[in-house]
Amino acid sequence: MTSSESAIWAEGLRKRFGRTEAVRGVDLEVPEGSVLGLLGPNGAGKTTTVRILSTLTLPDAGRARVAGYDVVREADQVRHRIGLAGQHASMDEKLSGRDNLRLFGRLYRLPAKTARRRADELLERFGLAEAGDRLVKTYSGGMRRRIDLISSLITAPPVLFLDEPTTGLDPRSRGEIWDTIRELVADGVTVLLTTQYLDEADRLADRIAVVDRGQVIASGTPDELKGEIGSRIDVVVSDVAAFADATAVLSRIGEPDTDPESRRVSVPVPAGSLTLPAVVLELDRAGVGVEDVTLRRPTLDEVFLRLTGGTEDPEDARETEETEEKVSA
């Protein structure tokens, strides 16, 4: 896919803050009308990448185009075609939700009449018309995030950047944000989503790019990424006395994860390498009584931990977060 066919395209992006190279050669491609989930540990460079693509930060090297325009040479054109919702709601608490939306419209240099019309349309479309005239300080956290999200739509942008839009929200509020994102994508909007919630990326993203230490270390659909690490076999033994024997049997397949309290042993299985009946037969030969045996696909959480090692360099994460906060301020 070329830059002219992608709503978002980046090649070799780099950005350094002092001693820390926050982004080290990031490549991305996001087709129109799709969702890319950008995942990574704290300090991996996700926010810096979003800030480069949304023209808020200049890259030190590399190229990027958004909605067909170069993010450096044609930054003004890019800004007219994107919406951005950051990690924290940017509403004025002393104004109503409707007045906040109108204010954003005027800041985007929309005529006053157009700004009022767009505010009314967005509140009606996303089921917030009744709450629109209440002061933002009376809103719940989820309501603030939804208003903040739709404020980024005031100019009907074809590309939307969402940087951890559901952080700190309860499950119901997260679900409402998900529904809003799905509606936008159904209308053809392209979304780049960063998130710490792996289930969120699994449910919303067409493709996922995993970033670690400023580089994309894996990309693909959620199913493709899960397929790369194979499936898992979970065994729950009938009697805790048989737990050691079950662990010994499964150790012949791979490195097992054990949970004696729940009498569960789990082991990774390369795709197509083993059948469930074969495992049951081996357990039976060893005299292990089982309560349950399950062959399951890995979760996106397991994929993420496998790819990133489940750890981060505390010093790199701290420095990157601090520098990104300074740039955002």
N, C-alpha and C positions, 0 to 999 in steps of 0.2 A: 504494500500500500504506500502510495506517495503522499507528500505533504499536501498536494492539491486535492486528494481524495479524502483526507482526514479532517475532522473538525478540530482536533488537537494533534500536533505533530512536534516532536522534539528529537534532537540528535546531539549527543555529546555535551549536554548541559553541565557546566561546572560553576561552583560558587564557593569562595573561601571567605571566612570571617576570622581574621587574625591567624592563629595557628591551626584553626580547625577548617578542614575542607568539607563543608556540609553536603555539597553535591559533587559527585566525582564521575561525570560522564553518563548522565541519565538519558536514555532513549525511550520515547513513548509514541504510541499511535492510538488514537481513539476515533473510530468511525462515527459519522453523524448519527444522532438518534440512539446512542448507546451509553452505557454506564461503565466507566473504568474505576475499579476500586484500587486505591493506592494504599498499600499496607506496609507497615514496618514498625520496629521498636521505637521508643522515644529517642529523639535525636538522630533518627535515620536519614533525615533530610526531606521528609514529606512536605512540611510547611514551606520550606525554602523553595522547593520545586513548584509548588502552587503559586507562590509569590512571584517567581520568575515568569510563569506562564500567564499570570494575570497582570503583568507589567509593573508590579509594585517593587520588584528588585531586578537590577540588571545582572545578567549572567557574566561571569568572567570569560567564559568560552562556550562554544556550541551555538546551535541555532534552534529556533522554535517558531511555529506558526499556529495561530489560533483563529478559527473562522476564516482561514485563507490569508491572514495578514501576519507579517513578521512582528514579533513581540518587542523588538528593539527599534527597528526602523519605522514601523507603522503602529506605534503604541497607541496613538489616539484612535485609530480605526479599530484596534482590538478592544479598547475600553468601551466603545459604543456597542460592542457585540457580546459582551460577557456580563454575567452576574456573579457576585462573590458573597458568600455567607461564611464568616470566620467562626472561630471556636467560641466566641462570646457574643451574645446578642448586643446590638449597637443601638437599641431604642432609647429615645428620650422618655424617661418615666413620667415626666410632668405633662406629656401630651397623650392624647388618645391614640389607639392603633391606627385609626383612619388618618389622623393628622400627621402621624409619623410617616405613613406611606406617601401622603401628599408632599411632605417635606422632602423626602427622597426624590420624588418626581421633579421637584423644582431644582434640587441640587444637580440632577441630571439634565437640567435646562429644558425640561418640558414646559410648554405653556401651562399656565395655571389651570385652565379648563381641562386640558388633557391629563394633567396630574390628578385632578379630582376624579375624572372619569376612570382612569386606570386604578386608582385606589379603591373605588367602589366595585369595579369589576373583579379585582383580585379578592377582596373580602367576600364577595358573593360566591365566587367560584369555589373557594376553599372552605366554605361553611363558617366564616368568621364575621359575617355581617352584623350579627347581634352584639358581638363583643367589640366591634370596631369603634364604638363611641365611648367605651370605657377607658379610663386612664391606664397606661401600661403598667404603672406600679401596682395595680390590682390583679394583674395577670399571673397565672402560674408559670413555672419555668418552661413547661411544654408549650404554653400559649405564646410566650415571648419568642421562643425559638421558631415557631411557625410563622409569626408575624415577621420576624427577622428574615426568614427564608423567602417569604413572598415579597419582601421589600426589594430583594435582589432581582425580582422579575418585573419591576416597574416599567422597564423599557422593552419588555418581551425579548430578552436576549436569546440567541440560539445556543449559547454555551454557558454552562453554569458550573462554578467551582464551589464545592461544599467541603469545608475543612472541619472535620469531626462535628457534624451538625447535631448529633444526638447525645453528646457527652453530658453525663449527669442527669439524664432524663429517666423517668420511670418507664416501665415497659409499654404502658398505654400511650404515653406521649411519643415514644420512639415509633410505635406503630403508626401514629398519625403522620409523623414526618415521612415515614416510608411510603405511605399512601400518596402523599403529596409528590414525592419524587417520582413514583410510578406514573402518576397523571402527567407530569411534565414530559417524561420520556415518551409516553404514548403520543404526545403532541409533537414529537420530533426534536425535543431539546436534548443536547449532549451534556452529560454530567461527568465531571471528574470528582470522585468522592474519596476523601481520606477518612479513615475511621480506625478506632482501637477495638471495635466490636467485630469479631470475625463472623458472627452470624449475620450481621448487617451486610457485610460484603457478600456473603454467600447468597443472601436473598435478593439483593439489588443489582449486583454487578454482572454485566455480560462477560467482562474479562477482568482479571486481577493482575496487578504488577506488585511484586514484593520488593521493597527497598530496604537495604541494610547497609549502614556505613556509607550512605551517599550513592549507592549503586543499585540498579535493578538486578536482582539475583535470580528472579524467576518470573515468568508471565504466562498467562493462558486463561482459559475458562476455569471456573471453580472445579468442574469435573475433571479437566485435564490435569490440574495441579494435584487433585486427590489421587488420580490414577497413577501419577509418577511415583508415589510412595507405597502403592499396593493397598491391600486390605488388612484387616486385623481379625484374629480369632480370639473371642472372649470365652473363657470357660469358668463356670461357677460350680465348684465341687459340692457334693452332697454333705460331706463330713470334713471338718477342718483337719482331721487326722490324715486325710488323703491329699492335703494341699501340697506338701513337699513332693509327692509322687507326680502330681499333675504338673508342677513346675518343672520337674525333671524331663517329663515327656515333651513339653512345649519348648524346652530349651534346645531340643534337637532341631527345631524349626527356625528359631531366632532368639534374640535377647528378650526375655519376658519382662513385663511389668507386673508386679504382684501387689495384691491388696488383701492380706490375710484376714482383716476384719470382715470384709464382705465375701471372703472365700473365692475371690476372683483372680484369675491369671489371664493376662492378655499378651499376645505376641503378634508382631507384624508378619504379613505373608505377601511375598511378591505376587503380582497379578498372574493368575492362571497356574501357579506352581503347585497348588495343593487343593484337595477337595475336602469338604466337611466330613463326609463319611470316613475318609482315611484317618482323620484326627480322632474321631469317635472310636474307630477300631483300635488305634494305638493306646488310647486311654483305657479301653476295655481290657486289652492285653496286660496292661500294667495294674489292673484291678482297681482302677479309679472310678468311683461312682460319681456321676455328674448330675447336677440339677438343671444346668442349661449350657448349651454350646451354640455360639452365634458367630457367623462370618459376616463382618460388616465393613463398609467402606470407612476410610478415615474421615474425621471431621476437619474442617478448615483450620481449626485451632491446632490440631496435630500436624498438619502440613506446615503451618507457620512456624511452630516450634522446631520442626525438623529442619526447615530451611535456614532459620536464623540462629539455631542453637539454643534458643530460649534465653539468651543472655545479651547484654549490651555492655559496651565499655562505659562505666559510669562517668568518667571524665569527659569522653566525647559527647555523651548524651547531655551532661550538664552544660558544657560549653555551647553546644549547638542550640539547646533550648534558650539559653540566656541571649545568644546573639540573635536568634529569631525573634525573641520578645523585644529586643532593642529596636530591630528593624520595624516591627509591627507598631511600636509606640508612636 
